[in-house]
Amino acid sequence: MKNEKIQIPCPGGGRPENITYRELCTKSNIKTQKGEYKFKSTYQNKLSRSIDDIERFQKEHENKTKKLIESMQTCVQDLLKNADITIKK
């Protein structure tokens, strides 16, 4: 997620700047066409922790979803295996 690109507006009214979340978390400043952002490390740390929390949640959710899908597939197999079957000729 930290490599995902986003657009931030130029504070001076120029064209938006394309940057990554990683750059927002690590660079002390970002220069744009007609301005500059100078970041406070406190807010960068908060952003970085938020991104880490999202990535951790996504991974947990992905693992739980995978387990639920496997369980569902087992249920489908059991349902078909234990069904009464009639073959037509």
N, C-alpha and C positions, 0 to 999 in steps of 0.2 A: 504494500500500500504506500510505503514511503517513496517509491519510485513513480507513483501516479502523478501525472501532470495536471496542474490547475492553472487558471488565469487569475491574476490579481490586477485590480485596476491601477492605472498610473495616477498617483496623487496630484499630478500637475495637469491632468486632462489629456495626456497623450494616449497612445495605444496600450492596451493591456499587456502585461508581461506573463509569459508562460514559464512556470517554474514547478519544481517537484515539492512534495511535502518534506522530503529530506532536506532540501535547500532551506525551506522555512524553519526547520528545526535546528540547522547547524550554522547557517551564515548569519553573521552579526548585522549585515545590511544587504538590501537588494536595491540596485539602481535601476530605474526605469527611464523611459524616454525623456520625461520632463520632471522627474522627481526622484526621491529616494526614501526607502523605509529603513529605519534603524530599530532593530528589535531588542526587547528586553529578555534576558535569558530566562527569567521566571516564566514568562508566557510561552517561550519556546519549549521549556521543560514540560509544561502542562500539555502542550500540543503533542509532544513526543509520547508522553504517558498515555494520552487519549488514543493515539494511533496504536500503541502497543496493546492497550485494552481491547480495542476493536479487533485487532489481528488475533489475539488470544481467544476472544469470544467466537470469532469465525471458525477457528480451528476446532474448538470444543463442539460447536454446532455441527460442523462438517463430520466429525467423528460420531456424534450421536445420530445424525441423519443416516450415515453409512450403516450403523448397527441396526437402526429401525428398518431400513430397506432390506437388510439381510434377514431380519426376523419376518418381515412380510413375505419375502420370497419362500422362506421355509413354510410359512402358513399356506401359501398357494400350493406348494408341492404336497403338503399333508392333505389339503382339501381334495386335490385331484387323485391322490393315492387312495384315499378312503371313500371315494364316491362310489355309488352304485352305478355300474356301467351296463348299458344296453347297446348291443351291436345290431344294426339293421342290415338285412340282406336284400 
